[in-house]
Amino acid sequence: MSYSEFALHSLRSNQEISGDSVPILVAKRLEGKVALITGGASGIGASTAKLFARHGAKVVIVDIQDDLGSLICNENQNIEFIHCDVTQENDVKNAVDTTISKYGKLDIMFSNAGFAGSSRSFEISTYNIDDFKKFFDVNVNGAFLCAKHAARVMMPVKKGSIIFTSSVASVINGETSHGYAVSKHAVVGLTKNLCVELGQYGIRVNCISPYGVATPMMTKILGLDQGKCEEIVHESANLKGIAVKAEDVAEAVVYLGSDESRYISGLNLVIDGGYSVTTPAFKMAVAAHFSNQ
Protein backbone atom coordinates (compact mmCIF):
# COMPACT_ATOMS: atom_id res chain seq x y z
CA MET A 1 0.00 0.00 0.00
CA SER A 2 1.41 3.40 -0.98
CA TYR A 3 1.56 6.31 1.49
CA SER A 4 -1.29 8.12 -0.32
CA GLU A 5 -3.45 4.98 -0.22
CA PHE A 6 -2.68 4.49 3.48
CA ALA A 7 -3.58 8.13 4.22
CA LEU A 8 -6.86 7.82 2.31
CA HIS A 9 -7.70 4.58 4.13
CA SER A 10 -6.99 6.22 7.51
CA LEU A 11 -9.12 9.21 6.61
CA ARG A 12 -12.08 7.04 5.65
CA SER A 13 -11.68 4.96 8.81
CA ASN A 14 -11.75 8.07 10.96
CA GLN A 15 -14.86 9.29 9.18
CA GLU A 16 -16.59 5.99 9.85
CA ILE A 17 -15.57 6.06 13.52
CA SER A 18 -16.62 9.68 13.99
CA GLY A 19 -20.00 9.12 12.35
CA ASP A 20 -20.00 12.48 10.61
CA SER A 21 -18.43 14.25 7.66
CA VAL A 22 -15.59 15.75 9.70
CA PRO A 23 -12.84 13.20 10.40
CA ILE A 24 -11.37 12.93 13.89
CA LEU A 25 -7.68 12.71 13.07
CA VAL A 26 -6.43 13.27 16.62
CA ALA A 27 -7.93 11.64 19.68
CA LYS A 28 -9.29 13.96 22.34
CA ARG A 29 -7.00 12.91 25.16
CA LEU A 30 -9.04 14.56 27.93
CA GLU A 31 -12.54 13.69 26.74
CA GLY A 32 -14.96 13.62 29.67
CA LYS A 33 -12.53 15.07 32.19
CA VAL A 34 -13.04 18.17 34.35
CA ALA A 35 -10.08 20.40 35.10
CA LEU A 36 -9.46 23.41 37.32
CA ILE A 37 -6.54 25.67 36.43
CA THR A 38 -5.24 28.44 38.70
CA GLY A 39 -3.50 31.39 37.10
CA GLY A 40 -5.53 30.48 34.04
CA ALA A 41 -6.17 33.95 32.62
CA SER A 42 -2.80 34.40 30.91
CA GLY A 43 0.50 32.78 30.02
CA ILE A 44 0.96 29.05 30.58
CA GLY A 45 -2.38 28.76 32.38
CA ALA A 46 -4.37 30.27 29.50
CA SER A 47 -2.56 28.17 26.89
CA THR A 48 -3.22 25.05 28.92
CA ALA A 49 -6.89 25.89 29.41
CA LYS A 50 -7.38 26.27 25.66
CA LEU A 51 -5.51 23.06 24.89
CA PHE A 52 -7.44 21.16 27.56
CA ALA A 53 -10.70 22.34 25.99
CA ARG A 54 -9.54 21.27 22.52
CA HIS A 55 -8.87 17.83 23.96
CA GLY A 56 -12.43 17.54 25.24
CA ALA A 57 -12.14 18.66 28.87
CA LYS A 58 -14.53 20.92 30.73
CA VAL A 59 -12.28 23.62 32.16
CA VAL A 60 -12.62 26.08 35.03
CA ILE A 61 -9.96 28.77 35.17
CA VAL A 62 -9.38 30.89 38.26
CA ASP A 63 -7.34 34.06 38.54
CA ILE A 64 -7.35 37.57 39.98
CA GLN A 65 -7.29 38.99 36.42
CA ASP A 66 -11.05 39.11 35.89
CA ASP A 67 -11.06 40.86 32.51
CA LEU A 68 -8.61 38.43 30.93
CA GLY A 69 -10.36 35.43 32.45
CA SER A 70 -13.75 36.53 31.17
CA LEU A 71 -12.31 37.15 27.70
CA ILE A 72 -11.04 33.57 27.47
CA CYS A 73 -14.47 32.25 28.48
CA ASN A 74 -16.18 34.35 25.85
CA GLU A 75 -13.98 32.70 23.23
CA ASN A 76 -14.58 29.12 24.39
CA GLN A 77 -17.84 27.65 25.67
CA ASN A 78 -16.03 24.82 27.45
CA ILE A 79 -14.12 27.19 29.73
CA GLU A 80 -15.60 28.86 32.83
CA PHE A 81 -14.01 31.60 34.93
CA ILE A 82 -14.09 32.14 38.70
CA HIS A 83 -12.33 34.95 40.54
CA CYS A 84 -9.87 33.44 43.00
CA ASP A 85 -6.85 34.59 45.00
CA VAL A 86 -4.92 31.38 45.73
CA THR A 87 -3.49 32.85 48.94
CA GLN A 88 -7.02 32.89 50.39
CA GLU A 89 -8.29 29.46 51.45
CA ASN A 90 -11.96 30.41 51.15
CA ASP A 91 -11.38 31.46 47.53
CA VAL A 92 -9.71 28.15 46.68
CA LYS A 93 -12.38 26.14 48.49
CA ASN A 94 -15.10 28.05 46.65
CA ALA A 95 -13.44 27.40 43.28
CA VAL A 96 -13.30 23.66 43.93
CA ASP A 97 -16.84 23.51 45.34
CA THR A 98 -18.23 25.52 42.43
CA THR A 99 -16.54 23.17 39.96
CA ILE A 100 -18.02 20.15 41.73
CA SER A 101 -21.46 21.78 41.84
CA LYS A 102 -21.41 22.48 38.11
CA TYR A 103 -19.75 19.34 36.75
CA GLY A 104 -20.07 16.78 39.54
CA LYS A 105 -16.38 15.95 39.77
CA LEU A 106 -12.78 17.20 39.51
CA ASP A 107 -10.31 15.07 37.56
CA ILE A 108 -7.39 17.47 37.18
CA MET A 109 -6.11 20.26 39.41
CA PHE A 110 -3.43 22.33 37.68
CA SER A 111 -1.98 24.62 40.35
CA ASN A 112 -0.25 27.12 38.09
CA ALA A 113 -0.69 30.56 39.71
CA GLY A 114 2.67 32.05 40.57
CA PHE A 115 4.61 35.11 41.66
CA ALA A 116 7.99 35.97 40.12
CA GLY A 117 8.83 39.24 41.86
CA SER A 118 10.74 41.98 40.09
CA SER A 119 13.99 42.13 38.15
CA ARG A 120 15.87 43.77 41.01
CA SER A 121 18.93 41.97 42.35
CA PHE A 122 18.29 40.52 45.80
CA GLU A 123 21.48 40.12 47.80
CA ILE A 124 20.98 38.27 51.06
CA SER A 125 22.38 41.14 53.17
CA THR A 126 19.69 43.54 51.91
CA TYR A 127 16.88 41.11 51.08
CA ASN A 128 13.52 42.25 52.43
CA ILE A 129 11.81 39.52 54.44
CA ASP A 130 8.35 40.71 53.33
CA ASP A 131 9.36 40.21 49.68
CA PHE A 132 10.65 36.74 50.58
CA LYS A 133 7.36 35.86 52.29
CA LYS A 134 5.28 36.91 49.27
CA PHE A 135 6.93 34.24 47.13
CA PHE A 136 5.80 31.65 49.66
CA ASP A 137 2.30 33.10 49.99
CA VAL A 138 1.58 32.55 46.30
CA ASN A 139 3.97 29.86 45.06
CA VAL A 140 3.95 27.52 48.04
CA ASN A 141 0.93 28.29 50.24
CA GLY A 142 -1.24 28.71 47.14
CA ALA A 143 -0.10 25.35 45.79
CA PHE A 144 -0.71 23.74 49.18
CA LEU A 145 -4.28 25.07 49.32
CA CYS A 146 -5.01 23.89 45.78
CA ALA A 147 -3.78 20.41 46.64
CA LYS A 148 -5.67 20.36 49.95
CA HIS A 149 -9.04 21.10 48.40
CA ALA A 150 -8.45 19.04 45.27
CA ALA A 151 -7.54 16.05 47.44
CA ARG A 152 -10.66 16.63 49.54
CA VAL A 153 -12.89 15.82 46.55
CA MET A 154 -10.59 13.34 44.82
CA MET A 155 -9.93 11.04 47.78
CA PRO A 156 -13.52 9.72 48.09
CA VAL A 157 -13.53 8.66 44.42
CA LYS A 158 -9.94 7.36 44.61
CA LYS A 159 -8.64 9.00 41.46
CA GLY A 160 -7.36 12.31 40.13
CA SER A 161 -4.31 14.17 38.89
CA ILE A 162 -2.73 17.12 40.71
CA ILE A 163 -0.13 19.08 38.76
CA PHE A 164 1.97 22.00 40.00
CA THR A 165 3.99 24.57 38.11
CA SER A 166 7.50 24.77 39.52
CA SER A 167 10.41 26.15 37.46
CA VAL A 168 13.78 25.27 36.02
CA ALA A 169 14.95 27.23 39.09
CA SER A 170 14.13 24.06 41.04
CA VAL A 171 17.06 22.25 39.40
CA ILE A 172 19.57 25.06 38.80
CA ASN A 173 20.82 27.75 41.14
CA GLY A 174 21.99 31.34 41.12
CA GLU A 175 19.94 32.71 38.22
CA THR A 176 16.88 33.93 40.14
CA SER A 177 16.17 35.64 43.43
CA HIS A 178 16.40 33.64 46.65
CA GLY A 179 12.66 33.85 47.28
CA TYR A 180 11.72 32.58 43.84
CA ALA A 181 14.30 29.78 43.82
CA VAL A 182 13.48 28.52 47.30
CA SER A 183 9.72 28.64 46.71
CA LYS A 184 10.06 26.61 43.51
CA HIS A 185 12.24 24.04 45.25
CA ALA A 186 9.50 23.83 47.89
CA VAL A 187 6.88 23.07 45.22
CA VAL A 188 8.93 20.06 44.12
CA GLY A 189 9.14 18.93 47.74
CA LEU A 190 5.38 19.29 48.11
CA THR A 191 4.89 17.28 44.92
CA LYS A 192 6.95 14.37 46.18
CA ASN A 193 5.47 14.33 49.69
CA LEU A 194 1.91 14.43 48.36
CA CYS A 195 2.75 11.72 45.85
CA VAL A 196 3.49 9.41 48.77
CA GLU A 197 0.42 10.35 50.81
CA LEU A 198 -2.13 10.40 48.00
CA GLY A 199 -0.91 7.40 46.05
CA GLN A 200 -2.97 5.12 48.29
CA TYR A 201 -6.07 6.95 47.05
CA GLY A 202 -5.19 6.53 43.37
CA ILE A 203 -4.28 10.22 43.04
CA ARG A 204 -1.22 11.12 41.00
CA VAL A 205 0.84 14.21 41.89
CA ASN A 206 3.42 15.70 39.50
CA CYS A 207 4.93 19.05 38.63
CA ILE A 208 6.43 20.77 35.62
CA SER A 209 9.54 22.93 35.61
CA PRO A 210 9.67 25.13 32.49
CA TYR A 211 12.63 27.13 31.21
CA GLY A 212 12.17 30.81 30.28
CA VAL A 213 8.79 31.03 28.59
CA ALA A 214 8.05 34.58 27.39
CA THR A 215 4.78 34.93 29.30
CA PRO A 216 3.29 38.31 30.31
CA MET A 217 4.85 37.75 33.74
CA MET A 218 8.33 37.42 32.25
CA THR A 219 7.99 40.34 29.84
CA LYS A 220 6.82 42.56 32.68
CA ILE A 221 9.75 41.63 34.90
CA LEU A 222 12.33 42.22 32.16
CA GLY A 223 10.58 45.26 30.72
CA LEU A 224 10.85 43.79 27.21
CA ASP A 225 8.34 42.70 24.59
CA GLN A 226 7.63 39.04 23.89
CA GLY A 227 9.79 38.89 20.77
CA LYS A 228 12.87 40.26 22.54
CA CYS A 229 12.36 37.93 25.51
CA GLU A 230 12.12 34.93 23.19
CA GLU A 231 15.28 36.09 21.40
CA ILE A 232 17.22 36.26 24.67
CA VAL A 233 15.91 32.88 25.84
CA HIS A 234 16.78 31.24 22.53
CA GLU A 235 20.27 32.74 22.56
CA SER A 236 20.94 31.30 26.01
CA ALA A 237 19.16 27.97 25.40
CA ASN A 238 20.88 24.63 25.01
CA LEU A 239 18.42 23.32 22.40
CA LYS A 240 18.62 25.49 19.29
CA GLY A 241 16.15 25.87 16.46
CA ILE A 242 13.10 26.00 18.72
CA ALA A 243 11.71 28.99 20.60
CA VAL A 244 9.96 27.58 23.64
CA LYS A 245 6.33 28.68 23.91
CA ALA A 246 3.61 28.43 26.53
CA GLU A 247 1.95 25.89 24.23
CA ASP A 248 4.95 23.57 24.60
CA VAL A 249 4.45 23.56 28.36
CA ALA A 250 0.71 23.06 27.92
CA GLU A 251 1.36 19.89 25.92
CA ALA A 252 3.30 18.47 28.88
CA VAL A 253 0.43 19.30 31.24
CA VAL A 254 -2.04 17.56 28.93
CA TYR A 255 0.14 14.45 29.13
CA LEU A 256 0.30 14.53 32.93
CA GLY A 257 -3.44 15.11 33.16
CA SER A 258 -4.36 12.37 30.70
CA ASP A 259 -4.63 8.63 31.17
CA GLU A 260 -1.48 8.26 29.06
CA SER A 261 0.49 9.03 32.23
CA ARG A 262 -1.70 6.89 34.49
CA TYR A 263 1.29 5.31 36.29
CA ILE A 264 3.43 8.45 36.58
CA SER A 265 3.53 10.17 39.94
CA GLY A 266 6.12 12.12 41.92
CA LEU A 267 7.75 13.45 38.75
CA ASN A 268 9.32 16.87 38.29
CA LEU A 269 9.09 17.15 34.51
CA VAL A 270 11.78 19.62 33.46
CA ILE A 271 10.89 21.35 30.19
CA ASP A 272 14.14 23.13 29.38
CA GLY A 273 15.67 21.59 26.26
CA GLY A 274 18.57 20.29 28.33
CA TYR A 275 19.49 23.70 29.76
CA SER A 276 19.83 22.40 33.30
CA VAL A 277 22.18 19.55 32.40
CA THR A 278 24.94 21.69 30.92
CA THR A 279 27.21 24.40 32.32
CA PRO A 280 28.33 26.90 29.67
CA ALA A 281 30.38 29.06 32.05
CA PHE A 282 33.79 27.62 31.10
CA LYS A 283 33.07 27.83 27.37
CA MET A 284 31.93 31.43 27.77
CA ALA A 285 35.02 32.34 29.78
CA VAL A 286 37.33 30.84 27.14
CA ALA A 287 35.49 32.65 24.34
CA ALA A 288 35.69 35.94 26.25
CA HIS A 289 39.42 35.44 26.86
CA PHE A 290 40.27 34.96 23.19
CA SER A 291 37.94 37.75 22.04
CA ASN A 292 39.80 40.19 24.28
CA GLN A 293 43.22 39.30 22.87
Phi and psi in degrees as a GROMACS rama.xvg file:
@    title "Ramachandran Plot"
@    xaxis  label "Phi"
@    yaxis  label "Psi"
@TYPE xy
-73.7022  166  SER-2
-60.0099  -42.8223  TYR-3
-64.713  -37.7219  SER-4
-67.7141  -39.6734  GLU-5
-63.6591  -43.0508  PHE-6
-63.1124  -41.4867  ALA-7
-66.1032  -40.8207  LEU-8
-62.2779  -43.2689  HIS-9
-64.0557  -39.9802  SER-10
-63.1266  -45.5346  LEU-11
-64.5453  -39.7455  ARG-12
-61.6536  -42.699  SER-13
-65.4928  -36.5045  ASN-14
-64.8736  -40.7086  GLN-15
-66.0011  -40.1338  GLU-16
-68.5621  -39.4384  ILE-17
-74.4101  -26.116  SER-18
75.2791  15.6756  GLY-19
-144.505  -175.746  ASP-20
-81.7991  -9.88511  SER-21
-102.535  115.135  VAL-22
-70.2435  144.221  PRO-23
-97.1098  98.4112  ILE-24
-87.1616  -22.5392  LEU-25
-127.791  128.564  VAL-26
-65.0949  142.818  ALA-27
-82.7029  103.514  LYS-28
-73.4834  -13.8815  ARG-29
-120.279  21.804  LEU-30
-55.2087  127.957  GLU-31
84.4766  -3.42214  GLY-32
-91.9686  155.019  LYS-33
-118.395  129.315  VAL-34
-127.712  144.782  ALA-35
-119.572  128.311  LEU-36
-123.913  119.892  ILE-37
-89.1996  150.936  THR-38
63.9852  36.1783  GLY-39
-91.3278  4.1315  GLY-40
-87.8232  -13.6075  ALA-41
-156.314  171.598  SER-42
59.3507  -138.952  GLY-43
-61.0529  -39.4565  ILE-44
-61.5626  -45.0399  GLY-45
-66.6917  -42.6248  ALA-46
-61.8855  -40.069  SER-47
-67.8803  -41.2627  THR-48
-58.8198  -44.898  ALA-49
-66.1357  -40.5833  LYS-50
-70.0523  -39.0965  LEU-51
-56.4672  -46.6642  PHE-52
-62.7681  -39.869  ALA-53
-64.4046  -26.8168  ARG-54
-91.8746  13.6769  HIS-55
96.7931  1.93754  GLY-56
-82.3669  152.515  ALA-57
-90.2327  126.896  LYS-58
-122.077  134.409  VAL-59
-115.631  121.365  VAL-60
-105.471  142.17  ILE-61
-126.892  146.735  VAL-62
-170.52  170.892  ASP-63
-97.8757  -4.30757  ILE-64
-92.8992  82.3465  GLN-65
-61.2725  -42.9576  ASP-66
-63.1529  -45.2125  ASP-67
-67.5685  -39.857  LEU-68
-62.4904  -44.0306  GLY-69
-64.9963  -35.9928  SER-70
-63.1262  -41.8923  LEU-71
-63.4028  -41.0053  ILE-72
-63.8549  -38.9064  CYS-73
-63.4843  -25.3142  ASN-74
-90.6462  -13.1601  GLU-75
-145.94  118.564  ASN-76
-72.0311  -13.6721  GLN-77
-93.7702  8.89347  ASN-78
-121.419  129.036  ILE-79
-112.379  154.008  GLU-80
-122.661  137.697  PHE-81
-132.003  131.99  ILE-82
-67.7619  133.487  HIS-83
-159.614  129.378  CYS-84
-102.172  113.636  ASP-85
-68.7018  -9.98381  VAL-86
-82.23  -8.83687  THR-87
-107.27  115.622  GLN-88
-61.2028  -38.6898  GLU-89
-62.1371  -35.6453  ASN-90
-64.6029  -45.2636  ASP-91
-66.1709  -44.0037  VAL-92
-59.6955  -43.6184  LYS-93
-62.3531  -40.5107  ASN-94
-62.3898  -43.7485  ALA-95
-67.2716  -46.3869  VAL-96
-63.5436  -37.9815  ASP-97
-65.8725  -39.5603  THR-98
-62.1294  -45.0638  THR-99
-63.6628  -41.5042  ILE-100
-62.1599  -38.234  SER-101
-81.7427  -41.2359  LYS-102
-114.151  -9.74859  TYR-103
84.2374  -4.27249  GLY-104
-166.48  170.381  LYS-105
-139.269  113.203  LEU-106
-92.4786  -36.8028  ASP-107
-132.848  125.931  ILE-108
-111.032  114.751  MET-109
-106.501  98.282  PHE-110
-83.7973  96.5849  SER-111
-116.659  -16.7097  ASN-112
-58.7489  136.36  ALA-113
-150.127  164.561  GLY-114
-126.852  129.922  PHE-115
-112.762  -4.77357  ALA-116
75.931  -152.436  GLY-117
-117.573  179.825  SER-118
-86.5003  1.32411  SER-119
-64.8297  148.865  ARG-120
-78.5996  131.442  SER-121
-112.211  95.3486  PHE-122
-83.2558  143.167  GLU-123
-58.5577  -32.7935  ILE-124
-69.4116  -21.7752  SER-125
-121.624  8.95685  THR-126
-69.2797  129.559  TYR-127
-80.9111  124.882  ASN-128
-63.8252  -30.9495  ILE-129
-66.7759  -37.6292  ASP-130
-63.9534  -42.1451  ASP-131
-60.4165  -43.9651  PHE-132
-64.4821  -32.6971  LYS-133
-64.847  -36.3018  LYS-134
-58.2641  -41.5167  PHE-135
-73.318  -35.4531  PHE-136
-55.8993  -46.0827  ASP-137
-88.055  -55.3824  VAL-138
-72.3441  -34.1751  ASN-139
-105.543  -55.6929  VAL-140
-61.7647  -39.6136  ASN-141
-61.8491  -43.325  GLY-142
-64.0771  -40.8914  ALA-143
-60.232  -44.8446  PHE-144
-65.8562  -38.6982  LEU-145
-62.0443  -44.3384  CYS-146
-66.0717  -41.3971  ALA-147
-57.625  -48.2081  LYS-148
-82.6544  -24.6574  HIS-149
-68.7578  -44.5038  ALA-150
-62.0482  -35.3454  ALA-151
-55.9041  -37.3806  ARG-152
-98.5824  -16.7484  VAL-153
-85.8397  -34.3534  MET-154
-58.6668  -42.2225  MET-155
-63.0242  -29.5701  PRO-156
-96.5633  -3.83099  VAL-157
56.9911  45.4237  LYS-158
-167.338  160.587  LYS-159
147.618  163.57  GLY-160
-131.421  122.432  SER-161
-110.601  127.451  ILE-162
-128.41  131.734  ILE-163
-110.02  153.908  PHE-164
-99.7542  113.368  THR-165
-100.041  -132.831  SER-166
-167.834  158.68  SER-167
-59.0342  -18.9282  VAL-168
-65.5047  -9.60132  ALA-169
-81.8027  -11.8403  SER-170
-126.004  -3.96258  VAL-171
-128.597  166.613  ILE-172
-137.113  152.742  ASN-173
91.1846  -1.67289  GLY-174
-105.306  -6.11482  GLU-175
-133.223  173.596  THR-176
-66.7467  159.6  SER-177
-60.0349  -43.1594  HIS-178
-62.1752  -44.3957  GLY-179
-65.4256  -49.1034  TYR-180
-60.2411  -48.137  ALA-181
-66.2592  -39.3337  VAL-182
-65.0669  -36.562  SER-183
-74.5456  -32.3402  LYS-184
-62.8325  -39.4652  HIS-185
-63.8828  -35.7625  ALA-186
-62.884  -39.0981  VAL-187
-64.7894  -41.4353  VAL-188
-61.9478  -40.6865  GLY-189
-63.2308  -41.7619  LEU-190
-55.7004  -49.3826  THR-191
-70.6032  -39.7967  LYS-192
-65.9933  -41.5566  ASN-193
-68.4711  -33.6569  LEU-194
-55.4389  -42.7815  CYS-195
-68.7027  -46.8697  VAL-196
-66.7709  -44.4564  GLU-197
-89.6273  -8.93262  LEU-198
-58.6435  -34.697  GLY-199
-66.5661  -16.0864  GLN-200
-102.098  10.3973  TYR-201
75.2185  14.5833  GLY-202
-98.8362  126.408  ILE-203
-92.7317  142.253  ARG-204
-132.359  120.669  VAL-205
-138.996  169.096  ASN-206
-141.963  161.338  CYS-207
-115.296  147.349  ILE-208
-130.503  88.9211  SER-209
-78.6812  152.606  PRO-210
-85.7446  170.799  TYR-211
-44.2889  86.4662  GLY-212
-86.7252  131.099  VAL-213
-77.7927  68.0276  ALA-214
-82.8339  168.214  THR-215
-55.4744  -33.2499  PRO-216
-62.7523  -44.3874  MET-217
-69.3084  -42.6825  MET-218
-64.8079  -33.7253  THR-219
-68.0816  -42.9347  LYS-220
-63.1662  -44.2458  ILE-221
-83.3853  -15.735  LEU-222
69.4559  31.1322  GLY-223
-127.474  159.95  LEU-224
-79.8198  170.375  ASP-225
-59.4298  -43.2675  GLN-226
-60.0806  -44.1737  GLY-227
-68.1615  -39.5667  LYS-228
-61.1742  -44.6322  CYS-229
-64.1501  -35.3258  GLU-230
-63.9959  -43.8326  GLU-231
-66.2566  -44.1464  ILE-232
-61.7524  -44.5671  VAL-233
-64.9171  -37.8114  HIS-234
-63.5847  -36.041  GLU-235
-90.5235  -9.51774  SER-236
-71.4216  155.546  ALA-237
-79.9724  -43.185  ASN-238
-89.5444  111.712  LEU-239
-91.9976  162.37  LYS-240
89.6437  -5.80778  GLY-241
-133.955  129.239  ILE-242
-97.2263  113.543  ALA-243
-64.0921  135.497  VAL-244
-122.273  163.715  LYS-245
-59.2483  -32.1466  ALA-246
-64.0985  -31.0475  GLU-247
-66.2951  -38.7398  ASP-248
-69.0406  -40.5754  VAL-249
-58.985  -37.6998  ALA-250
-60.87  -38.3159  GLU-251
-67.5605  -36.8257  ALA-252
-68.6819  -38.4941  VAL-253
-57.6026  -44.7934  VAL-254
-59.6612  -47.1189  TYR-255
-70.2033  -23.4566  LEU-256
-87.9422  -17.4673  GLY-257
-88.9184  170.047  SER-258
-72.8178  -9.39277  ASP-259
-64.3207  -24.4526  GLU-260
-109.41  32.1852  SER-261
-62.4616  -18.3327  ARG-262
-115.712  23.1582  TYR-263
-109.529  121.256  ILE-264
-151.831  147.383  SER-265
81.7805  14.8896  GLY-266
-93.465  135.655  LEU-267
-102.752  98.7127  ASN-268
-83.7501  105.589  LEU-269
-85.7877  121.192  VAL-270
-112.355  79.5861  ILE-271
-138.232  10.8903  ASP-272
58.6628  27.6889  GLY-273
84.7122  7.56419  GLY-274
-57.9408  -39.9812  TYR-275
-79.1118  -7.24739  SER-276
-102.815  6.22561  VAL-277
-130.181  151.937  THR-278
-123.723  104.381  THR-279
-85.0403  2.62575  PRO-280
-59.0131  -44.4436  ALA-281
-65.0317  -45.0022  PHE-282
-60.4313  -40.7448  LYS-283
-66.7303  -38.8865  MET-284
-65.8021  -40.8547  ALA-285
-64.5493  -44.903  VAL-286
-61.5407  -41.8067  ALA-287
-65.2024  -37.0056  ALA-288
-62.8047  -48.1746  HIS-289
-73.063  -29.1887  PHE-290
-70.4551  -23.4294  SER-291
-89.549  -5.10772  ASN-292
